[in-house]
Amino acid sequence: MESRVVVLITGCSNGGIGHELARAFAGRNCLVVATARSLTSMSDFQNDPRFFLQELDVLSEQSVTHVLTNVLDKFGAIDVLVNNAGVQCIGPLAEVPLSSIQHTFNTNVFGPIRLIQSVVPHMASRKKGKIVNVGSCSALAPGPWCGAYSASKAAVHSFSDSLRLELKPFGIDVITVVPGAVTSKIGDAAIVSYSQMPEWKLYKKFEEPIRARAHFSQGPKSTPAEEFAKRTVNAVLKEKPPTWFSIGHMSSLAAIMYHLPLFIRDIIGRKLMKC
Ligand SMILES: NC(=O)c1ccc[n+]([C@@H]2O[C@H](COP(=O)([O-])OP(=O)(O)OC[C@H]3O[C@@H](n4cnc5c(N)ncnc54)[C@H](OP(=O)(O)O)[C@@H]3O)[C@@H](O)[C@H]2O)c1
């Protein structure tokens, strides 16, 4: 009998993409290790035997080691790691506190690398595994007001390309998933951290478009997270998964922007973001 695929996902709080990915993997008969910083944010999964719920903070080495030990003790394997947890960082690069930029990179870049370094020895010993890194369309055509976030996601895209080649000899697939605009709590979370930013000096008059950038991906046409998750899971579970794919509202626009000459991209970016 085929053993069930064990999938570990970071950032599975209710209302976000991770939560829907957990549901979609479970719907495909996987055993899902749904992780989040707080178990209460996944309470709807609590009595469902398809889920093994664990508290995991991607910033903590201790937390990652503890969860991986628990999972390997319970299931003996991790087949798929999904690095989904992430934070936005809204504000002009010249004035965003360095500590906020560092927090963004710690969460979005060093968090996934911490998980990857912990799980690779196990996957390599079995000569199989899949590592899914969640990037962002905003890294394809970075505009103003979220430079730190876009740069962190560009780093995810870039390190995933290196990792894919480095892990090939060990039978491990690396998959970059690039969401467009997908419904989640990312805008609300961004506003909470934005409220802790200092008052802008040079950028006072741009306060309105800067603040509005927090919810840019959360419009009425945004792709429902459930739909995004189902399509992502279908791709990831293929025997030969795609190395890179983009799903979601505005993902085609972002792909076009990526290929446009910079002077045209700048005209569009300035118009869209009012600067
Ligand atoms: N939604 C979009 O349109 C969009 C577009 C492009 C890329 N993305 C990417 O998609 C991924 C999921 O985001 P989302 O849209 O679902 O946003 P979300 O609803 O805000 O979810 C983000 C998740 O990351 C978790 N997280 C944050 N810091 C963490 C940490 N230190 N350790 C563990 N978990 C942590 C959050 O946990 P808490 O609930 O505890 O804060 C939450 O579960 C992110 O990587 C994001 O950058 C989203």
The ligand as an ORCA input file, in Angstrom:
! r2SCAN-3c Opt
* xyz 0 1
  N      -2.176     37.258     -0.411
  C      -1.495     37.684     -1.453
  O      -2.043     38.372     -2.342
  C      -0.053     37.297     -1.603
  C       0.602     37.703     -2.787
  C       1.927     37.330     -2.967
  C       2.570     36.565     -2.004
  N       1.902     36.192     -0.859
  C       2.636     35.373      0.102
  O       1.826     34.290      0.519
  C       2.242     33.855      1.807
  C       1.028     33.745      2.715
  O       0.536     35.054      2.962
  P      -1.015     35.383      3.117
  O      -1.396     36.233      1.981
  O      -1.786     34.182      3.426
  O      -0.959     36.380      4.384
  P      -1.516     36.187      5.877
  O      -2.963     35.879      5.831
  O      -1.071     37.409      6.605
  O      -0.729     34.911      6.389
  C       0.624     34.974      6.715
  C       0.946     33.812      7.620
  O       2.348     33.882      7.971
  C       2.414     33.719      9.374
  N       3.644     34.239      9.977
  C       4.099     35.500     10.027
  N       5.254     35.543     10.736
  C       5.511     34.275     11.133
  C       6.535     33.666     11.890
  N       7.538     34.375     12.417
  N       6.495     32.317     12.089
  C       5.477     31.577     11.584
  N       4.464     32.104     10.893
  C       4.482     33.436     10.666
  C       1.185     34.413      9.908
  O       0.967     34.020     11.241
  P       0.183     34.946     12.321
  O      -1.273     34.733     12.024
  O       0.619     34.390     13.632
  O       0.639     36.345     12.096
  C       0.156     33.875      8.934
  O      -0.216     32.575      9.293
  C       3.262     34.893      2.293
  O       4.566     34.403      2.085
  C       2.991     36.087      1.402
  O       4.106     36.919      1.270
  C       0.623     36.535     -0.657
*
